[in-house]
Amino acid sequence: MANFEPTNPETPAISVDFNEAARLTGLSRARLYEAAASGLLPVRKSGRRSLLLVDDLKAFIQNLPKGRFKKVA
């Protein structure tokens, strides 16, 4: 697979594959696949390649429940 290098590095990518999405979000690929399979994370197809829009990833992360931590004495 060829490494995609944008011609202008200041132009952000609008879509990423599952490997890059995992790196960007800190979530596992398995968790991202689960979210896609359940319909929580839309997937776009280009031939055999599955792509995730960066905006959809941001929305998915922002809609995750807020964490609660117990106070430690």
C-alpha positions as CSV (number, residue, x, y, z in Angstrom):
1,M,0.0,0.0,0.0
2,A,1.4,3.4,-1.0
3,N,2.0,5.9,1.7
4,F,-0.2,9.0,1.1
5,E,1.6,12.2,1.4
6,P,-0.5,15.3,0.7
7,T,1.1,17.8,-1.7
8,N,0.4,20.5,0.8
9,P,1.0,19.3,4.4
10,E,-1.0,22.2,5.8
11,T,-4.1,20.8,4.1
12,P,-5.7,18.4,6.6
13,A,-7.0,15.0,5.4
14,I,-10.8,14.7,5.2
15,S,-10.9,11.0,5.5
16,V,-8.7,8.2,7.0
17,D,-8.6,4.4,7.0
18,F,-9.2,2.4,10.2
19,N,-5.5,2.2,11.0
20,E,-5.1,6.0,10.9
21,A,-8.4,6.5,12.7
22,A,-7.2,4.3,15.6
23,R,-3.9,6.3,15.8
24,L,-5.8,9.6,15.7
25,T,-8.4,8.7,18.3
26,G,-6.5,6.4,20.6
27,L,-9.3,3.8,20.2
28,S,-8.5,0.3,19.0
29,R,-9.3,-0.7,15.5
30,A,-11.7,-3.4,17.0
31,R,-13.6,-0.7,18.8
32,L,-13.9,1.4,15.6
33,Y,-15.1,-1.6,13.7
34,E,-17.7,-2.3,16.3
35,A,-18.9,1.3,16.2
36,A,-19.1,1.1,12.4
37,A,-21.0,-2.2,12.4
38,S,-23.5,-0.9,14.9
39,G,-24.1,2.2,12.8
40,L,-22.6,4.7,15.2
41,L,-19.7,5.5,12.9
42,P,-20.5,5.9,9.2
43,V,-18.1,4.3,6.7
44,R,-17.5,5.3,3.2
45,K,-16.3,2.9,0.6
46,S,-13.9,3.5,-2.3
47,G,-13.6,0.2,-4.1
48,R,-12.4,-2.3,-1.4
49,R,-11.1,0.5,0.9
50,S,-13.1,1.6,3.9
51,L,-12.8,5.3,4.8
52,L,-13.9,7.3,7.8
53,L,-14.5,11.0,7.5
54,V,-12.5,13.0,10.0
55,D,-15.6,15.0,10.9
56,D,-17.5,11.8,11.6
57,L,-14.7,10.6,13.9
58,K,-14.8,13.9,15.8
59,A,-18.6,13.6,16.2
60,F,-18.3,10.0,17.4
61,I,-15.7,10.9,20.0
62,Q,-17.7,14.0,21.2
63,N,-20.8,11.8,21.6
64,L,-19.1,9.3,23.9
65,P,-20.3,9.4,27.5
66,K,-18.4,11.6,29.9
67,G,-16.2,9.7,32.3
68,R,-16.7,9.7,36.1
69,F,-13.9,9.0,38.5
70,K,-14.3,8.1,42.1
71,K,-12.4,10.2,44.6
72,V,-9.4,8.4,46.1
73,A,-8.9,9.0,49.8
